[in-house]
Amino acid sequence: MNNSLTISDSLIGGLCREIDYIRQRYKTVSISLTVSKDMFLRKRLLAEILNLETRRQELIEISRDFYSYHKSSISILFLYELCNRPLELKV
């Protein structure tokens, strides 16, 4: 049973790290997109942003599924919260 808990926690932890990576990468790519003048590079950056947004939507669905079955798990609640935060904060 302890082994199952460790595997579940490492899965949730990995998903939390992935959504954090997506958020950081989105920020970096967005900055590069605003300063780039090269149309080919801008096209690649826009494609990457779309890929990041698509993966974020997948993670939102995964976290929603976990949340619907395990509402009392703090790690799943944390993943759900992280996934539902916007990728970029407007300041």
N, C-alpha and C positions, 0 to 999 in steps of 0.2 A: 504494500500500500504506500509506503514512503517513497518507493521508486516511482510510482505513478504520479505522486504529487510533485516530485522533482521534475519529471518530464513535462507535466502540465505547466508548472511554473516557468521552466526554461522556454517552452513554446510561447507563452504569454510575454515573457521577458524579451524574447527575440522579436516578436511583433511590435512591442513598445519601442525597441531600439530601431526597428525598421521605419516606423512612422516618424520618429525623431530625425532619422537620417533624411527621410523624404522632405520634412519641413526645412531642415538646414540646406539641403541641396536646392530646393525650390527658391529659397532666399538668395542663394549664390547665383543661380541661373537667372533669376529676375534682375538682379543687379547687372549682370553681364549683358543681358538683353537691353537694358536701358542705355548702356554706354557704347554698345557695339554699333558700328556703321556698316559692317560687311553684311550684305544681304544673305549670302550663303550661311554665314555663322548664325545670323538671326533666325533663319529658317530651321537650322539644327536645334537652336536653343528653344524655339517654340515647340518643336516636336518633343524635346525632352520634357518641357513643362506639361504637355499633354499626357505623356507617359507617366509622369509623377502624379498628376491628378487622377488618372485612371487607376493607378495602383492604390492611391489613397481611398478611392471609392471601394475598391475590393477589400481593403482593410476595414473600412467602415462596416461593410456587410458582414465580414468575419466577426468583428467585435460585437455587432448587433446580435448575431446568432449565439455567440458565447453568452452575452448578457441575458438573452431571453431564457437560457437554461440555468444560469448560475448567477442570479442577481445578488447573492450574498458574498461573492468572492471579491475581495478588495483588489486583487491583481486584475481581474476582469473589469471591474469598475474603472480602474486606472487606465487600462487599455481603451475602454469605451470613451472615456473623457479625452484622452490624447487624440484618438482618431477623429473626434468630432470638433476639435479645435480648428479654426481656420489655418490654412497654410501660411498666410502672410497677415500680420497684424497691421492695421491701418493706424498710423500715428498722426 
